[in-house]
Amino acid sequence: TQGYVAPEIWKREPHDHRADIYSLGVMLFELLTGDPLYRGMNEILDHKTTWRERRSALHPPAIRRALDTMLASRPEDRYDDLGEMIEIFEARTA
């Protein structure tokens, strides 16, 4: 649905598997906080500001940093694959 779609898809730009990593980050935020990351179209369209404002709800900081990468605006700034993401999560939460 709308609130889980990566920015490059909204902008009708080429996208790859990293769009799924973005969507997974949105779901993970919701699972960890009990609240959706985006509460309306304006927040979706201004995802950078929304994420900066809402990220403080996450603890410990290692989870916040991991989600920073998952929810990066530019696909090339996200994890390249789930294996890389899992390794970093395991290292940060150990």
MDTraj code that builds the backbone (N, CA, C; nanometers):
import mdtraj as md
import numpy as np

residues = "THR GLN GLY TYR VAL ALA PRO GLU ILE TRP LYS ARG GLU PRO HIS ASP HIS ARG ALA ASP ILE TYR SER LEU GLY VAL MET LEU PHE GLU LEU LEU THR GLY ASP PRO LEU TYR ARG GLY MET ASN GLU ILE LEU ASP HIS LYS THR THR TRP ARG GLU ARG ARG SER ALA LEU HIS PRO PRO ALA ILE ARG ARG ALA LEU ASP THR MET LEU ALA SER ARG PRO GLU ASP ARG TYR ASP ASP LEU GLY GLU MET ILE GLU ILE PHE GLU ALA ARG THR ALA".split()
xyz = np.array([
    [0.0835, -0.1184, 0.0000],
    [0.0000, 0.0000, 0.0000],
    [0.0880, 0.1248, 0.0000],
    [0.0263, 0.2384, -0.0113],
    [0.0968, 0.3651, -0.0311],
    [0.2084, 0.3910, 0.0687],
    [0.1837, 0.3708, 0.1957],
    [0.2792, 0.4049, 0.2988],
    [0.4017, 0.3155, 0.3058],
    [0.4026, 0.2095, 0.2278],
    [0.5141, 0.1144, 0.2323],
    [0.5980, 0.1165, 0.1045],
    [0.5677, 0.2059, 0.0140],
    [0.6333, 0.2111, -0.1159],
    [0.7561, 0.3023, -0.1099],
    [0.8650, 0.2571, -0.1692],
    [0.9902, 0.3337, -0.1708],
    [0.9746, 0.4611, -0.2547],
    [1.0499, 0.5654, -0.2187],
    [1.0382, 0.6939, -0.2889],
    [1.0619, 0.6855, -0.4393],
    [1.1541, 0.6013, -0.4810],
    [1.1816, 0.5938, -0.6245],
    [1.0626, 0.5402, -0.7029],
    [0.9810, 0.4601, -0.6401],
    [0.8609, 0.4107, -0.7083],
    [0.7596, 0.5236, -0.7200],
    [0.7439, 0.6024, -0.6119],
    [0.6536, 0.7178, -0.6182],
    [0.6955, 0.8145, -0.7278],
    [0.8254, 0.8299, -0.7454],
    [0.8770, 0.9237, -0.8451],
    [0.8820, 0.8629, -0.9852],
    [0.8379, 0.7386, -0.9963],
    [0.8380, 0.6662, -1.1239],
    [0.9785, 0.6556, -1.1834],
    [1.0757, 0.6359, -1.0940],
    [1.2141, 0.6165, -1.1345],
    [1.2429, 0.4669, -1.1393],
    [1.3491, 0.4285, -1.2077],
    [1.3856, 0.2861, -1.2069],
    [1.4085, 0.2389, -1.0628],
    [1.3728, 0.1142, -1.0370],
    [1.3920, 0.0608, -0.9019],
    [1.4347, -0.0856, -0.9100],
    [1.4889, -0.1319, -0.7994],
    [1.5348, -0.2696, -0.7921],
    [1.4985, -0.3272, -0.6552],
    [1.5680, -0.4321, -0.6162],
    [1.5382, -0.5024, -0.4907],
    [1.5518, -0.4133, -0.3673],
    [1.6253, -0.3041, -0.3777],
    [1.6420, -0.2166, -0.2619],
    [1.5122, -0.1435, -0.2262],
    [1.4183, -0.1371, -0.3185],
    [1.2863, -0.0827, -0.2857],
    [1.2175, -0.1723, -0.1829],
    [1.2419, -0.3029, -0.1914],
    [1.1851, -0.3954, -0.0929],
    [1.2496, -0.3762, 0.0437],
    [1.3778, -0.3441, 0.0462],
    [1.4457, -0.3186, 0.1734],
    [1.3853, -0.1943, 0.2390],
    [1.3538, -0.0935, 0.1592],
    [1.2865, 0.0256, 0.2117],
    [1.1515, -0.0140, 0.2734],
    [1.0728, -0.0909, 0.1994],
    [0.9416, -0.1328, 0.2487],
    [0.9531, -0.2141, 0.3769],
    [1.0529, -0.2994, 0.3833],
    [1.0768, -0.3773, 0.5037],
    [1.1101, -0.2847, 0.6209],
    [1.1855, -0.1790, 0.5960],
    [1.2164, -0.0821, 0.7004],
    [1.0919, -0.0132, 0.7530],
    [0.9996, 0.0207, 0.6642],
    [0.8739, 0.0832, 0.7068],
    [0.7966, -0.0137, 0.7963],
    [0.7904, -0.1410, 0.7560],
    [0.7195, -0.2409, 0.8362],
    [0.7879, -0.2630, 0.9710],
    [0.9208, -0.2667, 0.9700],
    [0.9943, -0.2865, 1.0941],
    [0.9698, -0.1707, 1.1907],
    [0.9684, -0.0484, 1.1402],
    [0.9367, 0.0673, 1.2250],
    [0.8008, 0.0470, 1.2916],
    [0.7034, 0.0057, 1.2141],
    [0.5682, -0.0125, 1.2672],
    [0.5641, -0.1254, 1.3704],
    [0.6357, -0.2332, 1.3440],
    [0.6400, -0.3434, 1.4402],
    [0.7052, -0.3021, 1.5720],
    [0.8100, -0.2220, 1.5646],
    [0.8839, -0.1823, 1.6835],
    [0.8133, -0.0749, 1.7663],
    [0.7373, 0.0117, 1.6995],
    [0.6755, 0.1243, 1.7700],
    [0.5254, 0.1082, 1.7916],
    [0.4624, 0.0229, 1.7126],
    [0.3176, 0.0092, 1.7200],
    [0.2434, 0.1166, 1.6432],
    [0.3173, 0.2030, 1.5737],
    [0.2572, 0.3116, 1.4958],
    [0.3083, 0.3059, 1.3525],
    [0.2246, 0.3425, 1.2570],
    [0.2740, 0.3505, 1.1195],
    [0.3731, 0.4658, 1.1057],
    [0.4697, 0.4489, 1.0185],
    [0.5670, 0.5556, 0.9948],
    [0.4988, 0.6756, 0.9299],
    [0.4129, 0.6484, 0.8357],
    [0.3449, 0.7556, 0.7614],
    [0.1969, 0.7557, 0.7964],
    [0.1446, 0.8750, 0.8215],
    [0.0043, 0.8869, 0.8594],
    [-0.0792, 0.9582, 0.7548],
    [-0.0249, 0.9788, 0.6387],
    [-0.1000, 1.0444, 0.5330],
    [-0.0113, 1.0739, 0.4143],
    [-0.0724, 1.1152, 0.3063],
    [-0.0011, 1.1373, 0.1816],
    [0.1075, 1.2435, 0.1952],
    [0.0815, 1.3516, 0.2688],
    [0.1838, 1.4554, 0.2833],
    [0.3093, 1.4001, 0.3491],
    [0.2937, 1.3151, 0.4512],
    [0.4098, 1.2558, 0.5167],
    [0.4825, 1.1596, 0.4238],
    [0.4096, 1.0884, 0.3421],
    [0.4720, 0.9965, 0.2466],
    [0.5565, 1.0767, 0.1477],
    [0.5001, 1.1826, 0.0941],
    [0.5711, 1.2613, -0.0064],
    [0.6914, 1.3350, 0.0526],
    [0.6874, 1.3634, 0.1805],
    [0.7990, 1.4302, 0.2470],
    [0.8666, 1.3311, 0.3420],
    [0.8975, 1.2133, 0.2896],
    [0.9453, 1.1027, 0.3717],
    [1.0727, 1.1349, 0.4482],
    [1.1625, 1.2167, 0.3921],
    [1.2868, 1.2495, 0.4626],
    [1.2583, 1.3211, 0.5939],
    [1.1720, 1.4214, 0.5887],
    [1.1371, 1.4963, 0.7089],
    [1.0615, 1.4076, 0.8067],
    [0.9681, 1.3290, 0.7558],
    [0.8894, 1.2405, 0.8417],
    [0.9802, 1.1448, 0.9163],
    [1.0748, 1.0824, 0.8447],
    [1.1640, 0.9875, 0.9094],
    [1.2506, 1.0577, 1.0144],
    [1.3050, 1.1732, 0.9840],
    [1.3877, 1.2456, 1.0819],
    [1.3080, 1.2764, 1.2089],
    [1.1826, 1.3116, 1.1933],
    [1.1002, 1.3467, 1.3086],
    [1.0581, 1.2244, 1.3900],
    [1.0369, 1.1120, 1.3252],
    [0.9822, 0.9945, 1.3932],
    [1.0882, 0.8975, 1.4423],
    [1.2118, 0.9114, 1.3967],
    [1.3157, 0.8126, 1.4292],
    [1.3519, 0.8107, 1.5767],
    [1.3275, 0.9183, 1.6494],
    [1.3640, 0.9231, 1.7905],
    [1.2824, 0.8240, 1.8741],
    [1.1739, 0.7713, 1.8192],
    [1.0919, 0.6751, 1.8917],
    [1.1594, 0.5388, 1.9025],
    [1.2687, 0.5191, 1.8306],
    [1.3345, 0.3884, 1.8264],
    [1.4510, 0.3797, 1.9232],
    [1.4548, 0.2699, 1.9960],
    [1.5661, 0.2405, 2.0866],
    [1.5981, 0.0931, 2.0723],
    [1.7180, 0.0516, 2.0832],
    [1.8399, 0.1277, 2.1077],
    [1.8847, 0.2025, 1.9819],
    [1.9819, 0.2910, 1.9960],
    [2.0312, 0.3679, 1.8815],
    [2.0783, 0.2803, 1.7657],
    [2.1262, 0.1598, 1.7931],
    [2.1718, 0.0715, 1.6849],
    [2.0571, 0.0375, 1.5904],
    [1.9388, 0.0183, 1.6442],
    [1.8217, -0.0092, 1.5592],
    [1.7889, 0.1146, 1.4772],
    [1.7971, 0.2305, 1.5385],
    [1.7706, 0.3562, 1.4671],
    [1.8683, 0.3729, 1.3510],
    [1.9960, 0.3431, 1.3741],
    [2.0957, 0.3567, 1.2670],
    [2.0706, 0.2555, 1.1548],
    [2.0313, 0.1348, 1.1907],
    [2.0019, 0.0346, 1.0878],
    [1.8830, 0.0788, 1.0029],
    [1.7820, 0.1337, 1.0685],
    [1.6665, 0.1820, 0.9926],
    [1.7005, 0.3062, 0.9114],
    [1.7951, 0.3862, 0.9584],
    [1.8422, 0.4990, 0.8769],
    [1.8880, 0.4481, 0.7404],
    [1.9587, 0.3369, 0.7412],
    [2.0090, 0.2806, 0.6156],
    [1.8956, 0.2198, 0.5341],
    [1.8081, 0.1457, 0.5982],
    [1.6967, 0.0832, 0.5260],
    [1.6054, 0.1878, 0.4624],
    [1.5866, 0.3004, 0.5309],
    [1.4926, 0.4026, 0.4847],
    [1.5610, 0.5197, 0.4138],
    [1.6825, 0.4982, 0.3693],
    [1.7522, 0.6036, 0.2951],
    [1.6723, 0.6417, 0.1712],
    [1.6725, 0.7684, 0.1391],
    [1.5973, 0.8177, 0.0226],
    [1.6515, 0.7613, -0.1077],
    [1.7818, 0.7506, -0.1148],
    [1.8449, 0.7016, -0.2381],
    [1.8723, 0.5522, -0.2253],
    [1.8293, 0.4728, -0.3225],
    [1.8506, 0.3277, -0.3153],
    [1.9967, 0.2892, -0.2936],
    [2.0889, 0.3625, -0.3528],
    [2.2305, 0.3272, -0.3399],
    [2.2828, 0.3481, -0.1981],
    [2.2083, 0.4173, -0.1138],
    [2.2477, 0.4378, 0.0255],
    [2.1891, 0.3312, 0.1189],
    [2.1042, 0.2435, 0.0656],
    [2.0443, 0.1367, 0.1456],
    [2.1341, 0.0131, 0.1439],
    [2.0998, -0.0828, 0.2276],
    [2.1703, -0.2110, 0.2229],
    [2.1534, -0.2683, 0.0835],
    [2.2565, -0.3358, 0.0371],
    [2.2510, -0.3926, -0.0970],
    [2.1703, -0.5218, -0.1018],
    [2.1713, -0.5952, 0.0086],
    [2.0925, -0.7187, 0.0116],
    [2.0558, -0.7518, 0.1558],
    [1.9668, -0.8484, 0.1717],
    [1.9202, -0.8838, 0.3050],
    [2.0301, -0.9466, 0.3890],
    [2.1221, -1.0188, 0.3274],
    [2.2331, -1.0778, 0.4018],
    [2.3162, -0.9714, 0.4702],
    [2.3469, -0.8662, 0.3976],
    [2.4235, -0.7541, 0.4550],
    [2.3462, -0.6910, 0.5703],
    [2.2175, -0.6725, 0.5507],
    [2.1342, -0.6121, 0.6531],
    [2.1301, -0.7004, 0.7779],
    [2.1140, -0.8292, 0.7609],
    [2.1069, -0.9211, 0.8745],
    [2.2392, -0.9217, 0.9524],
    [2.3498, -0.9232, 0.8816],
    [2.4809, -0.9204, 0.9477],
    [2.4949, -0.7959, 1.0353],
    [2.4527, -0.6822, 0.9825],
    [2.4653, -0.5568, 1.0570],
    [2.3719, -0.5563, 1.1768],
    [2.2496, -0.6063, 1.1595],
    [2.1567, -0.6136, 1.2720],
    [2.2107, -0.7048, 1.3808],
    [2.2663, -0.8183, 1.3415],
    [2.3211, -0.9112, 1.4409],
    [2.4381, -0.8473, 1.5147],
    [2.5241, -0.7784, 1.4437],
    [2.6402, -0.7148, 1.5062],
    [2.5980, -0.6024, 1.6002],
    [2.4970, -0.5266, 1.5619],
    [2.4557, -0.4106, 1.6412],
    [2.3722, -0.4479, 1.7616],
    [2.3056, -0.5614, 1.7551],
    [2.2191, -0.5985, 1.8674],
    [2.2812, -0.7043, 1.9564],
    [2.4023, -0.7471, 1.9220],
    [2.4692, -0.8512, 2.0038],
    [2.5237, -0.7935, 2.1323],
])
top = md.Topology()
chain = top.add_chain()
for i, resn in enumerate(residues, 1):
    res = top.add_residue(resn, chain, resSeq=i)
    for name in ("N", "CA", "C"):
        top.add_atom(name, md.element.get_by_symbol(name[0]), res)
traj = md.Trajectory(xyz[None], top)
